[in-house]
């Protein structure tokens, strides 16, 4: 019996493996890019408030912003923050069900007003 030489290499298994690897890479990169990990915030192990004069902005479930108990817009909030002392700590109390963008907008106004000691009030886990 005489052996035949191979005239070609069978690449179908190689293509199958490469397609599986491509699928894994694309799926993983999409998962990372969209942030598909569900989170439920805010909760913290400690609920500590210092006894300094803390300024507070509140954002309710409907996205309305309150400063000193009065409803304000982002522009009005910035106007009210300008005359305040920047050394006092500032707290943002936001409902956990609001869109993150509402919180970020308020935080941006507070930071642009010059406050550097900004915190988010959370509930205790217990």
C-alpha positions in Angstrom: 0.0 0.0 0.0 1.1 3.4 -0.9 0.5 6.4 1.3 -1.0 9.6 -0.2 0.4 13.0 0.6 -1.8 15.7 1.9 -2.7 18.2 -0.7 -4.5 20.6 1.6 -5.1 21.3 5.3 -8.6 21.0 6.7 -9.3 24.5 8.1 -12.9 24.0 9.1 -12.1 23.1 12.8 -9.8 26.1 13.0 -12.6 28.4 11.7 -15.1 26.9 14.2 -12.7 27.6 17.1 -12.0 31.2 15.9 -15.8 31.9 15.6 -16.4 30.7 19.1 -13.5 32.9 20.4 -14.8 35.9 18.5 -18.3 35.4 20.0 -16.8 35.3 23.5 -14.8 38.4 22.9 -17.7 40.4 21.5 -20.1 39.3 24.2 -17.7 40.1 27.0 -16.8 43.5 25.5 -20.5 44.4 25.1 -21.2 43.4 28.7 -18.4 45.6 30.0 -19.2 48.6 27.8 -22.9 48.7 28.7 -22.3 48.1 32.5 -24.7 45.2 32.6 -24.2 44.6 36.3 -27.4 45.6 38.2 -26.8 47.6 41.3 -29.1 48.8 44.1 -27.8 51.9 45.8 -27.4 53.7 48.2 -26.8 51.7 51.4 -23.8 52.0 53.8 -22.6 50.2 56.9 -22.4 53.5 58.9 -24.6 56.5 59.0 -22.5 59.3 60.4 -23.2 63.0 60.3 -20.8 65.5 61.7 -22.1 68.3 63.9 -20.8 71.1 61.6 -23.1 73.4 59.8 -24.0 71.1 56.9 -25.8 72.5 53.9 -28.2 70.1 52.3 -29.8 69.7 48.9 -32.5 67.1 48.5 -33.8 65.4 45.3 -37.1 63.7 45.6 -38.5 60.7 43.7 -39.9 63.0 41.0 -36.5 64.7 40.4 -37.4 68.0 42.1 -34.6 69.8 43.8 -35.0 71.3 47.2 -32.6 73.7 49.0 -33.6 74.9 52.5 -37.0 73.3 52.1 -37.8 75.3 48.9 -38.1 73.9 45.4 -35.4 75.3 43.1 -34.1 74.8 39.6 -30.4 74.1 38.9 -29.8 77.7 38.0 -31.5 79.0 41.2 -29.5 76.5 43.2 -26.3 77.9 41.9 -27.4 81.4 42.7 -28.2 80.4 46.3 -24.9 78.6 46.8 -22.7 81.5 45.6 -22.8 83.6 48.9 -22.3 80.6 51.2 -19.0 79.7 52.9 -17.1 77.1 50.9 -15.5 75.5 53.9 -18.7 74.0 55.3 -19.5 70.5 54.3 -22.3 69.9 51.8 -24.7 66.9 51.7 -26.9 65.7 48.9 -29.9 63.6 49.9 -31.2 61.9 46.8 -34.0 59.3 46.5 -32.6 56.0 45.4 -35.1 55.7 42.5 -34.1 58.9 40.6 -32.1 58.7 37.4 -28.4 59.0 38.0 -28.2 62.0 35.7 -30.3 64.1 38.1 -27.9 63.4 40.9 -24.9 64.1 38.7 -26.4 67.5 37.6 -26.9 68.6 41.2 -23.4 67.4 42.2 -21.9 69.3 39.2 -23.6 72.5 40.3 -22.4 72.1 43.9 -18.8 71.4 42.8 -18.9 74.3 40.3 -20.0 76.6 43.2 -16.7 75.7 44.9 -17.7 73.2 47.6 -15.1 70.5 48.0 -16.5 68.6 51.0 -19.5 67.0 49.4 -21.1 63.8 50.6 -24.2 61.7 49.8 -26.5 60.7 52.7 -27.2 57.0 52.8 -29.2 54.7 55.0 -27.8 52.1 57.4 -28.0 48.5 56.1 -29.2 47.3 59.5 
